[in-house]
Amino acid sequence: MPPRPPISRRLAVISVAVGFSTFALTAILTEPSMRAFFSPSFLREWLRVGKVMRLTQSRFVDEPKADFAKLGRNAAAGAAASLDRYTEYLDEAAFAEQNRLADQLFTGIGILMQPVDGLVTAERVYPGGGAEAAGLRPGDRLVAADGHDLTGLSLEDAGAKIRGAEGTSVKLRVLRAGEPAPLEFTVTRRTVTVTTVSDSKLLADGATAYVAIGNFQRKTPREVADAFDALRAKGARRLILDLRGNPGGLVDAAADTVGLFTPKGSVVARLAGRTADESETFRTRLEPAYPQTPVAVLIDGNSASASEIVAGALQDHRRAVLVGARTFGKGLVQSIYRLDDTTGLKLTTARYTLPGGRAIHGKGVMPDVPVLETAEAGSRRYAEEPLVKHAGGPDAFRARFGYAPEGDRTLNAALALLAAADTVPAR
């Protein structure tokens, strides 16, 4: 009979086994996705996908298309895309772009683009960017980039033609109001830090601040406070917050923006996911900076996600009146998961409700004061706004172009409402 191992060695083996079991159990309990390895259906489908990949890699007639890396990424992308319109596999480029978006760092020509009448239009030219240095202006319409026609392209496709590595250049053909022929610009691409407050100004009455938010990122609450404080120093005592066209962003930033106006601890949104760690109640975290300031919020059909949280929460807490049109209706929350150093998964993990219990997905947030605006009038106003600003006001615009600019009916309605009440209007 062979000698038995020393007790110390047996204890060491038992200790390792217990330690591994404890680690495995902890991983399963804390990371639900690990439980899949104990699911027969997961293992069966994993083997099925693997067999498809193996057969394809070894037998598909076009060998370069059957690389394991390509097949794996296509499988991941297809699985994500099958769920909903918001879930997506993030390849190297998309994952890097997601990280840049979080910090508002962009490498490009330095403009905010919007589609107007089928043309890519510069809504904003960012300070320090290549577009500003080259002489582009808000309202310019980009019709070609390096000879590629941009007419009718989506913003994503047009952006792909315009973006490029830092230090390289792109030749743009631009239509500018008042110019008889297209203009040519050579723009050097640069990395630009973009602010989320896209516009702030004291309106003509001298008492109302106007602050527009393009999206919600980490620094948005601070930027809103800085912008409003600067305008309060000039005499503003009420605020119009413009969330029109705002596609959303970070829920934390939305909650902290609401917290500028509502009591500490106020509920902003409730998230309900499949697990406890995906369910959360977002509350304001600090004492409000502007607890009594009369506020109106402008919304439209392109106000979505985090901007709907802000608008709806302020409405539910009776801290603002909403003016404009029903919002988009995106009541879902996406989380970003890192798959490795260069790729990730953006996955819908929760639905949210507003403080009063409203679930807005597919329904939107309704304004307190509806303002109807035709698509034609809205498109014309949108294109003219930067031109009015550049010209020096409506009178200067009229003198230069020979007609009065389209007025902003939603903004004017909010301004009249606040001016008449001089308090938050009762609903």
Contacts in CASP RR format, 6 or more apart in sequence:
PFRMAT RR
TARGET T0000
AUTHOR 0000-0000-0000
METHOD contacts of the structure
MODEL  1
MPPRPPISRRLAVISVAVGFSTFALTAILTEPSMRAFFSPSFLREWLRVG
KVMRLTQSRFVDEPKADFAKLGRNAAAGAAASLDRYTEYLDEAAFAEQNR
LADQLFTGIGILMQPVDGLVTAERVYPGGGAEAAGLRPGDRLVAADGHDL
TGLSLEDAGAKIRGAEGTSVKLRVLRAGEPAPLEFTVTRRTVTVTTVSDS
KLLADGATAYVAIGNFQRKTPREVADAFDALRAKGARRLILDLRGNPGGL
VDAAADTVGLFTPKGSVVARLAGRTADESETFRTRLEPAYPQTPVAVLID
GNSASASEIVAGALQDHRRAVLVGARTFGKGLVQSIYRLDDTTGLKLTTA
RYTLPGGRAIHGKGVMPDVPVLETAEAGSRRYAEEPLVKHAGGPDAFRAR
FGYAPEGDRTLNAALALLAAADTVPAR
4 10 0 8 1.000
27 34 0 8 1.000
28 34 0 8 1.000
28 35 0 8 1.000
28 38 0 8 1.000
32 275 0 8 1.000
36 42 0 8 1.000
37 43 0 8 1.000
49 75 0 8 1.000
53 68 0 8 1.000
53 71 0 8 1.000
53 72 0 8 1.000
53 75 0 8 1.000
56 66 0 8 1.000
56 71 0 8 1.000
57 66 0 8 1.000
57 67 0 8 1.000
57 68 0 8 1.000
57 71 0 8 1.000
58 66 0 8 1.000
60 66 0 8 1.000
73 89 0 8 1.000
73 91 0 8 1.000
73 343 0 8 1.000
76 89 0 8 1.000
76 339 0 8 1.000
76 345 0 8 1.000
77 88 0 8 1.000
77 89 0 8 1.000
77 91 0 8 1.000
78 89 0 8 1.000
79 89 0 8 1.000
80 87 0 8 1.000
80 88 0 8 1.000
80 89 0 8 1.000
80 345 0 8 1.000
80 346 0 8 1.000
80 347 0 8 1.000
81 87 0 8 1.000
81 88 0 8 1.000
81 89 0 8 1.000
83 347 0 8 1.000
83 348 0 8 1.000
84 332 0 8 1.000
84 348 0 8 1.000
86 330 0 8 1.000
86 332 0 8 1.000
86 334 0 8 1.000
86 346 0 8 1.000
86 348 0 8 1.000
87 334 0 8 1.000
87 345 0 8 1.000
87 346 0 8 1.000
87 347 0 8 1.000
87 348 0 8 1.000
88 94 0 8 1.000
88 345 0 8 1.000
88 346 0 8 1.000
89 343 0 8 1.000
89 344 0 8 1.000
89 345 0 8 1.000
90 98 0 8 1.000
90 336 0 8 1.000
90 343 0 8 1.000
90 344 0 8 1.000
90 345 0 8 1.000
90 346 0 8 1.000
91 343 0 8 1.000
92 342 0 8 1.000
92 343 0 8 1.000
95 342 0 8 1.000
95 343 0 8 1.000
95 344 0 8 1.000
96 342 0 8 1.000
98 336 0 8 1.000
98 346 0 8 1.000
100 106 0 8 1.000
100 107 0 8 1.000
101 217 0 8 1.000
102 217 0 8 1.000
102 218 0 8 1.000
102 250 0 8 1.000
103 217 0 8 1.000
103 218 0 8 1.000
104 193 0 8 1.000
104 194 0 8 1.000
104 195 0 8 1.000
104 196 0 8 1.000
104 217 0 8 1.000
104 219 0 8 1.000
105 191 0 8 1.000
105 192 0 8 1.000
105 193 0 8 1.000
105 194 0 8 1.000
106 191 0 8 1.000
106 192 0 8 1.000
106 194 0 8 1.000
107 163 0 8 1.000
107 164 0 8 1.000
107 165 0 8 1.000
107 166 0 8 1.000
107 189 0 8 1.000
107 190 0 8 1.000
107 191 0 8 1.000
107 192 0 8 1.000
108 129 0 8 1.000
108 130 0 8 1.000
108 162 0 8 1.000
108 163 0 8 1.000
108 164 0 8 1.000
108 166 0 8 1.000
108 189 0 8 1.000
108 190 0 8 1.000
108 191 0 8 1.000
108 192 0 8 1.000
109 129 0 8 1.000
109 130 0 8 1.000
109 131 0 8 1.000
109 134 0 8 1.000
109 136 0 8 1.000
109 162 0 8 1.000
109 163 0 8 1.000
109 170 0 8 1.000
109 172 0 8 1.000
109 187 0 8 1.000
109 189 0 8 1.000
109 190 0 8 1.000
110 125 0 8 1.000
110 126 0 8 1.000
110 128 0 8 1.000
110 129 0 8 1.000
110 130 0 8 1.000
110 131 0 8 1.000
110 132 0 8 1.000
110 190 0 8 1.000
110 192 0 8 1.000
110 194 0 8 1.000
111 122 0 8 1.000
111 123 0 8 1.000
111 124 0 8 1.000
111 125 0 8 1.000
111 126 0 8 1.000
111 131 0 8 1.000
111 136 0 8 1.000
112 122 0 8 1.000
112 123 0 8 1.000
112 124 0 8 1.000
112 126 0 8 1.000
112 194 0 8 1.000
112 198 0 8 1.000
113 120 0 8 1.000
113 121 0 8 1.000
113 122 0 8 1.000
113 123 0 8 1.000
113 142 0 8 1.000
113 155 0 8 1.000
113 158 0 8 1.000
113 159 0 8 1.000
114 120 0 8 1.000
114 121 0 8 1.000
114 123 0 8 1.000
114 155 0 8 1.000
114 382 0 8 1.000
115 121 0 8 1.000
115 152 0 8 1.000
115 154 0 8 1.000
115 155 0 8 1.000
116 141 0 8 1.000
116 379 0 8 1.000
116 382 0 8 1.000
116 383 0 8 1.000
117 379 0 8 1.000
117 383 0 8 1.000
118 151 0 8 1.000
118 152 0 8 1.000
119 141 0 8 1.000
119 142 0 8 1.000
119 143 0 8 1.000
119 150 0 8 1.000
119 151 0 8 1.000
119 152 0 8 1.000
119 175 0 8 1.000
120 141 0 8 1.000
120 142 0 8 1.000
120 143 0 8 1.000
120 150 0 8 1.000
120 153 0 8 1.000
120 155 0 8 1.000
120 158 0 8 1.000
120 159 0 8 1.000
121 139 0 8 1.000
121 140 0 8 1.000
121 141 0 8 1.000
121 142 0 8 1.000
121 382 0 8 1.000
121 383 0 8 1.000
122 131 0 8 1.000
122 136 0 8 1.000
122 137 0 8 1.000
122 138 0 8 1.000
122 139 0 8 1.000
122 140 0 8 1.000
122 141 0 8 1.000
122 142 0 8 1.000
122 386 0 8 1.000
123 138 0 8 1.000
123 139 0 8 1.000
123 198 0 8 1.000
123 382 0 8 1.000
123 386 0 8 1.000
124 138 0 8 1.000
124 198 0 8 1.000
124 199 0 8 1.000
124 386 0 8 1.000
125 131 0 8 1.000
125 132 0 8 1.000
125 136 0 8 1.000
125 137 0 8 1.000
125 138 0 8 1.000
126 132 0 8 1.000
126 192 0 8 1.000
126 194 0 8 1.000
128 190 0 8 1.000
128 192 0 8 1.000
129 190 0 8 1.000
129 192 0 8 1.000
130 187 0 8 1.000
130 188 0 8 1.000
130 189 0 8 1.000
130 190 0 8 1.000
130 192 0 8 1.000
131 185 0 8 1.000
131 187 0 8 1.000
133 187 0 8 1.000
133 188 0 8 1.000
134 185 0 8 1.000
134 186 0 8 1.000
134 187 0 8 1.000
134 188 0 8 1.000
135 185 0 8 1.000
136 172 0 8 1.000
136 174 0 8 1.000
136 185 0 8 1.000
136 187 0 8 1.000
137 176 0 8 1.000
137 386 0 8 1.000
137 390 0 8 1.000
138 385 0 8 1.000
138 386 0 8 1.000
138 387 0 8 1.000
138 389 0 8 1.000
138 390 0 8 1.000
139 176 0 8 1.000
139 177 0 8 1.000
139 383 0 8 1.000
139 386 0 8 1.000
139 387 0 8 1.000
139 390 0 8 1.000
140 174 0 8 1.000
140 175 0 8 1.000
140 176 0 8 1.000
140 183 0 8 1.000
141 174 0 8 1.000
141 175 0 8 1.000
141 176 0 8 1.000
142 150 0 8 1.000
142 158 0 8 1.000
142 162 0 8 1.000
142 172 0 8 1.000
142 173 0 8 1.000
142 174 0 8 1.000
143 149 0 8 1.000
143 150 0 8 1.000
143 151 0 8 1.000
143 173 0 8 1.000
143 174 0 8 1.000
143 175 0 8 1.000
143 182 0 8 1.000
144 150 0 8 1.000
144 172 0 8 1.000
144 173 0 8 1.000
145 158 0 8 1.000
145 161 0 8 1.000
145 162 0 8 1.000
145 170 0 8 1.000
145 171 0 8 1.000
145 172 0 8 1.000
145 173 0 8 1.000
146 161 0 8 1.000
146 170 0 8 1.000
146 171 0 8 1.000
147 171 0 8 1.000
147 173 0 8 1.000
148 161 0 8 1.000
150 158 0 8 1.000
150 161 0 8 1.000
153 161 0 8 1.000
162 170 0 8 1.000
162 172 0 8 1.000
163 189 0 8 1.000
164 170 0 8 1.000
164 189 0 8 1.000
165 189 0 8 1.000
166 189 0 8 1.000
166 190 0 8 1.000
166 191 0 8 1.000
167 188 0 8 1.000
167 189 0 8 1.000
167 190 0 8 1.000
168 188 0 8 1.000
168 189 0 8 1.000
169 186 0 8 1.000
169 187 0 8 1.000
169 188 0 8 1.000
169 189 0 8 1.000
170 186 0 8 1.000
170 187 0 8 1.000
170 189 0 8 1.000
171 184 0 8 1.000
171 185 0 8 1.000
171 186 0 8 1.000
171 187 0 8 1.000
172 184 0 8 1.000
172 185 0 8 1.000
172 186 0 8 1.000
172 187 0 8 1.000
173 182 0 8 1.000
173 183 0 8 1.000
173 184 0 8 1.000
174 182 0 8 1.000
174 183 0 8 1.000
174 184 0 8 1.000
174 185 0 8 1.000
175 182 0 8 1.000
175 183 0 8 1.000
176 183 0 8 1.000
177 387 0 8 1.000
177 401 0 8 1.000
178 400 0 8 1.000
178 401 0 8 1.000
195 219 0 8 1.000
195 223 0 8 1.000
196 213 0 8 1.000
196 214 0 8 1.000
196 215 0 8 1.000
196 216 0 8 1.000
196 217 0 8 1.000
196 219 0 8 1.000
196 220 0 8 1.000
196 223 0 8 1.000
197 211 0 8 1.000
197 212 0 8 1.000
197 213 0 8 1.000
197 214 0 8 1.000
197 220 0 8 1.000
197 223 0 8 1.000
197 224 0 8 1.000
197 227 0 8 1.000
198 212 0 8 1.000
198 213 0 8 1.000
198 214 0 8 1.000
199 210 0 8 1.000
199 211 0 8 1.000
199 212 0 8 1.000
199 242 0 8 1.000
200 209 0 8 1.000
200 210 0 8 1.000
200 211 0 8 1.000
200 212 0 8 1.000
200 227 0 8 1.000
200 228 0 8 1.000
200 230 0 8 1.000
200 231 0 8 1.000
201 209 0 8 1.000
201 210 0 8 1.000
201 231 0 8 1.000
202 208 0 8 1.000
202 209 0 8 1.000
202 210 0 8 1.000
202 231 0 8 1.000
202 234 0 8 1.000
202 235 0 8 1.000
202 236 0 8 1.000
203 209 0 8 1.000
203 210 0 8 1.000
203 240 0 8 1.000
203 415 0 8 1.000
205 415 0 8 1.000
205 419 0 8 1.000
206 234 0 8 1.000
206 235 0 8 1.000
206 236 0 8 1.000
207 235 0 8 1.000
207 236 0 8 1.000
207 237 0 8 1.000
207 238 0 8 1.000
207 419 0 8 1.000
208 236 0 8 1.000
208 237 0 8 1.000
208 238 0 8 1.000
208 239 0 8 1.000
208 240 0 8 1.000
208 415 0 8 1.000
208 418 0 8 1.000
208 419 0 8 1.000
209 227 0 8 1.000
209 228 0 8 1.000
209 231 0 8 1.000
209 232 0 8 1.000
209 236 0 8 1.000
209 238 0 8 1.000
209 239 0 8 1.000
209 240 0 8 1.000
210 239 0 8 1.000
210 240 0 8 1.000
210 242 0 8 1.000
210 411 0 8 1.000
211 224 0 8 1.000
211 227 0 8 1.000
211 228 0 8 1.000
211 231 0 8 1.000
211 239 0 8 1.000
211 240 0 8 1.000
211 241 0 8 1.000
211 242 0 8 1.000
212 241 0 8 1.000
212 242 0 8 1.000
212 244 0 8 1.000
213 220 0 8 1.000
213 224 0 8 1.000
213 241 0 8 1.000
213 242 0 8 1.000
213 243 0 8 1.000
213 246 0 8 1.000
213 257 0 8 1.000
213 307 0 8 1.000
214 245 0 8 1.000
214 246 0 8 1.000
215 246 0 8 1.000
215 247 0 8 1.000
215 248 0 8 1.000
215 249 0 8 1.000
215 306 0 8 1.000
215 307 0 8 1.000
216 246 0 8 1.000
216 248 0 8 1.000
216 249 0 8 1.000
216 250 0 8 1.000
216 253 0 8 1.000
216 254 0 8 1.000
216 257 0 8 1.000
216 306 0 8 1.000
216 307 0 8 1.000
216 310 0 8 1.000
217 249 0 8 1.000
217 250 0 8 1.000
217 253 0 8 1.000
218 250 0 8 1.000
218 252 0 8 1.000
218 253 0 8 1.000
219 253 0 8 1.000
220 250 0 8 1.000
220 253 0 8 1.000
220 256 0 8 1.000
220 257 0 8 1.000
221 253 0 8 1.000
221 256 0 8 1.000
221 257 0 8 1.000
221 259 0 8 1.000
221 260 0 8 1.000
224 241 0 8 1.000
224 257 0 8 1.000
224 260 0 8 1.000
225 260 0 8 1.000
225 289 0 8 1.000
228 236 0 8 1.000
228 239 0 8 1.000
228 290 0 8 1.000
237 293 0 8 1.000
237 294 0 8 1.000
238 293 0 8 1.000
238 294 0 8 1.000
238 295 0 8 1.000
238 296 0 8 1.000
238 418 0 8 1.000
238 422 0 8 1.000
239 290 0 8 1.000
239 293 0 8 1.000
239 294 0 8 1.000
239 295 0 8 1.000
239 296 0 8 1.000
240 295 0 8 1.000
240 296 0 8 1.000
240 297 0 8 1.000
240 298 0 8 1.000
240 411 0 8 1.000
240 414 0 8 1.000
240 415 0 8 1.000
240 418 0 8 1.000
241 295 0 8 1.000
241 296 0 8 1.000
241 297 0 8 1.000
241 298 0 8 1.000
241 310 0 8 1.000
241 320 0 8 1.000
242 297 0 8 1.000
242 298 0 8 1.000
242 411 0 8 1.000
243 297 0 8 1.000
243 298 0 8 1.000
243 299 0 8 1.000
243 303 0 8 1.000
243 307 0 8 1.000
243 310 0 8 1.000
243 311 0 8 1.000
244 298 0 8 1.000
244 299 0 8 1.000
244 300 0 8 1.000
244 301 0 8 1.000
244 302 0 8 1.000
244 303 0 8 1.000
244 324 0 8 1.000
244 410 0 8 1.000
245 300 0 8 1.000
245 301 0 8 1.000
245 302 0 8 1.000
245 303 0 8 1.000
245 304 0 8 1.000
245 307 0 8 1.000
246 302 0 8 1.000
246 303 0 8 1.000
246 304 0 8 1.000
246 306 0 8 1.000
246 307 0 8 1.000
247 302 0 8 1.000
247 304 0 8 1.000
247 305 0 8 1.000
247 307 0 8 1.000
248 254 0 8 1.000
248 304 0 8 1.000
248 305 0 8 1.000
248 306 0 8 1.000
248 307 0 8 1.000
248 308 0 8 1.000
249 305 0 8 1.000
249 306 0 8 1.000
250 306 0 8 1.000
251 269 0 8 1.000
251 271 0 8 1.000
251 282 0 8 1.000
251 306 0 8 1.000
251 309 0 8 1.000
251 333 0 8 1.000
251 352 0 8 1.000
252 282 0 8 1.000
253 306 0 8 1.000
254 268 0 8 1.000
254 269 0 8 1.000
254 282 0 8 1.000
254 306 0 8 1.000
254 307 0 8 1.000
254 309 0 8 1.000
254 310 0 8 1.000
254 313 0 8 1.000
255 268 0 8 1.000
255 269 0 8 1.000
255 282 0 8 1.000
255 283 0 8 1.000
255 284 0 8 1.000
255 285 0 8 1.000
255 309 0 8 1.000
256 284 0 8 1.000
256 285 0 8 1.000
256 286 0 8 1.000
257 310 0 8 1.000
258 266 0 8 1.000
258 268 0 8 1.000
258 284 0 8 1.000
258 309 0 8 1.000
258 310 0 8 1.000
258 313 0 8 1.000
258 314 0 8 1.000
258 317 0 8 1.000
259 266 0 8 1.000
259 268 0 8 1.000
259 284 0 8 1.000
259 285 0 8 1.000
259 286 0 8 1.000
259 288 0 8 1.000
260 288 0 8 1.000
260 289 0 8 1.000
260 290 0 8 1.000
261 288 0 8 1.000
261 290 0 8 1.000
261 291 0 8 1.000
261 293 0 8 1.000
261 295 0 8 1.000
261 314 0 8 1.000
261 319 0 8 1.000
261 320 0 8 1.000
262 284 0 8 1.000
262 288 0 8 1.000
262 291 0 8 1.000
262 313 0 8 1.000
262 314 0 8 1.000
262 317 0 8 1.000
262 319 0 8 1.000
263 284 0 8 1.000
263 287 0 8 1.000
263 288 0 8 1.000
263 291 0 8 1.000
264 284 0 8 1.000
264 285 0 8 1.000
264 286 0 8 1.000
264 287 0 8 1.000
264 288 0 8 1.000
265 283 0 8 1.000
265 284 0 8 1.000
265 285 0 8 1.000
266 283 0 8 1.000
266 284 0 8 1.000
266 313 0 8 1.000
266 317 0 8 1.000
266 355 0 8 1.000
267 281 0 8 1.000
267 282 0 8 1.000
267 283 0 8 1.000
267 313 0 8 1.000
267 355 0 8 1.000
267 356 0 8 1.000
268 282 0 8 1.000
268 283 0 8 1.000
268 284 0 8 1.000
268 309 0 8 1.000
268 313 0 8 1.000
268 355 0 8 1.000
269 281 0 8 1.000
269 282 0 8 1.000
269 309 0 8 1.000
269 313 0 8 1.000
269 352 0 8 1.000
269 353 0 8 1.000
269 354 0 8 1.000
269 355 0 8 1.000
270 280 0 8 1.000
270 281 0 8 1.000
270 282 0 8 1.000
270 352 0 8 1.000
270 353 0 8 1.000
270 355 0 8 1.000
270 357 0 8 1.000
271 278 0 8 1.000
271 279 0 8 1.000
271 280 0 8 1.000
271 281 0 8 1.000
271 282 0 8 1.000
271 333 0 8 1.000
271 350 0 8 1.000
271 351 0 8 1.000
271 352 0 8 1.000
272 279 0 8 1.000
272 350 0 8 1.000
272 351 0 8 1.000
272 352 0 8 1.000
272 353 0 8 1.000
273 279 0 8 1.000
273 349 0 8 1.000
273 350 0 8 1.000
273 351 0 8 1.000
274 349 0 8 1.000
278 335 0 8 1.000
278 349 0 8 1.000
278 350 0 8 1.000
279 350 0 8 1.000
280 350 0 8 1.000
294 418 0 8 1.000
294 421 0 8 1.000
294 422 0 8 1.000
294 423 0 8 1.000
294 424 0 8 1.000
295 314 0 8 1.000
295 319 0 8 1.000
295 320 0 8 1.000
295 321 0 8 1.000
295 424 0 8 1.000
296 320 0 8 1.000
296 321 0 8 1.000
296 322 0 8 1.000
296 323 0 8 1.000
296 414 0 8 1.000
296 415 0 8 1.000
296 417 0 8 1.000
296 418 0 8 1.000
297 310 0 8 1.000
297 311 0 8 1.000
297 314 0 8 1.000
297 315 0 8 1.000
297 320 0 8 1.000
297 321 0 8 1.000
297 322 0 8 1.000
297 323 0 8 1.000
298 323 0 8 1.000
298 324 0 8 1.000
298 410 0 8 1.000
298 411 0 8 1.000
298 414 0 8 1.000
299 307 0 8 1.000
299 308 0 8 1.000
299 311 0 8 1.000
299 322 0 8 1.000
299 323 0 8 1.000
299 324 0 8 1.000
299 325 0 8 1.000
299 326 0 8 1.000
299 327 0 8 1.000
299 365 0 8 1.000
299 367 0 8 1.000
300 324 0 8 1.000
300 325 0 8 1.000
300 327 0 8 1.000
300 410 0 8 1.000
301 325 0 8 1.000
301 326 0 8 1.000
301 327 0 8 1.000
301 328 0 8 1.000
302 328 0 8 1.000
303 311 0 8 1.000
303 327 0 8 1.000
303 328 0 8 1.000
303 365 0 8 1.000
304 327 0 8 1.000
304 328 0 8 1.000
304 329 0 8 1.000
304 330 0 8 1.000
305 328 0 8 1.000
305 330 0 8 1.000
305 331 0 8 1.000
305 332 0 8 1.000
307 327 0 8 1.000
308 327 0 8 1.000
308 328 0 8 1.000
308 329 0 8 1.000
308 330 0 8 1.000
308 331 0 8 1.000
308 360 0 8 1.000
308 364 0 8 1.000
308 365 0 8 1.000
309 352 0 8 1.000
309 354 0 8 1.000
311 320 0 8 1.000
311 322 0 8 1.000
311 327 0 8 1.000
311 365 0 8 1.000
312 322 0 8 1.000
312 354 0 8 1.000
312 355 0 8 1.000
312 358 0 8 1.000
312 360 0 8 1.000
312 365 0 8 1.000
313 354 0 8 1.000
313 355 0 8 1.000
314 320 0 8 1.000
314 322 0 8 1.000
315 321 0 8 1.000
315 322 0 8 1.000
315 354 0 8 1.000
315 365 0 8 1.000
315 368 0 8 1.000
315 427 0 8 1.000
316 354 0 8 1.000
316 355 0 8 1.000
316 356 0 8 1.000
316 358 0 8 1.000
317 355 0 8 1.000
318 424 0 8 1.000
318 427 0 8 1.000
319 424 0 8 1.000
320 424 0 8 1.000
321 368 0 8 1.000
321 369 0 8 1.000
321 414 0 8 1.000
321 417 0 8 1.000
321 424 0 8 1.000
321 425 0 8 1.000
321 427 0 8 1.000
322 365 0 8 1.000
322 366 0 8 1.000
322 367 0 8 1.000
322 368 0 8 1.000
322 369 0 8 1.000
323 367 0 8 1.000
323 368 0 8 1.000
323 369 0 8 1.000
323 371 0 8 1.000
323 410 0 8 1.000
323 413 0 8 1.000
323 414 0 8 1.000
323 417 0 8 1.000
324 367 0 8 1.000
324 369 0 8 1.000
324 370 0 8 1.000
324 371 0 8 1.000
324 373 0 8 1.000
324 410 0 8 1.000
324 413 0 8 1.000
325 367 0 8 1.000
325 370 0 8 1.000
325 371 0 8 1.000
325 372 0 8 1.000
325 373 0 8 1.000
325 410 0 8 1.000
326 364 0 8 1.000
326 365 0 8 1.000
326 366 0 8 1.000
326 367 0 8 1.000
327 360 0 8 1.000
327 364 0 8 1.000
327 365 0 8 1.000
328 364 0 8 1.000
329 360 0 8 1.000
329 361 0 8 1.000
329 362 0 8 1.000
329 363 0 8 1.000
329 364 0 8 1.000
329 365 0 8 1.000
330 360 0 8 1.000
330 361 0 8 1.000
330 362 0 8 1.000
331 351 0 8 1.000
331 352 0 8 1.000
331 359 0 8 1.000
331 360 0 8 1.000
331 361 0 8 1.000
331 362 0 8 1.000
332 348 0 8 1.000
332 350 0 8 1.000
332 351 0 8 1.000
332 352 0 8 1.000
332 361 0 8 1.000
333 348 0 8 1.000
333 349 0 8 1.000
333 350 0 8 1.000
333 351 0 8 1.000
333 352 0 8 1.000
334 346 0 8 1.000
334 347 0 8 1.000
334 348 0 8 1.000
334 349 0 8 1.000
335 346 0 8 1.000
335 347 0 8 1.000
335 349 0 8 1.000
335 350 0 8 1.000
336 344 0 8 1.000
336 345 0 8 1.000
336 346 0 8 1.000
337 344 0 8 1.000
337 345 0 8 1.000
337 346 0 8 1.000
337 347 0 8 1.000
338 344 0 8 1.000
339 345 0 8 1.000
351 359 0 8 1.000
351 361 0 8 1.000
352 359 0 8 1.000
353 359 0 8 1.000
353 360 0 8 1.000
354 360 0 8 1.000
354 365 0 8 1.000
358 365 0 8 1.000
368 425 0 8 1.000
368 427 0 8 1.000
369 413 0 8 1.000
369 414 0 8 1.000
369 417 0 8 1.000
371 409 0 8 1.000
371 410 0 8 1.000
371 413 0 8 1.000
373 381 0 8 1.000
373 409 0 8 1.000
373 410 0 8 1.000
377 406 0 8 1.000
377 409 0 8 1.000
378 406 0 8 1.000
380 406 0 8 1.000
381 405 0 8 1.000
381 406 0 8 1.000
381 407 0 8 1.000
381 408 0 8 1.000
384 397 0 8 1.000
384 405 0 8 1.000
384 406 0 8 1.000
385 405 0 8 1.000
385 408 0 8 1.000
387 397 0 8 1.000
387 401 0 8 1.000
387 405 0 8 1.000
388 394 0 8 1.000
388 397 0 8 1.000
388 405 0 8 1.000
391 397 0 8 1.000
391 400 0 8 1.000
391 401 0 8 1.000
394 404 0 8 1.000
394 405 0 8 1.000
397 404 0 8 1.000
397 405 0 8 1.000
398 404 0 8 1.000
398 405 0 8 1.000
417 425 0 8 1.000
418 425 0 8 1.000
END
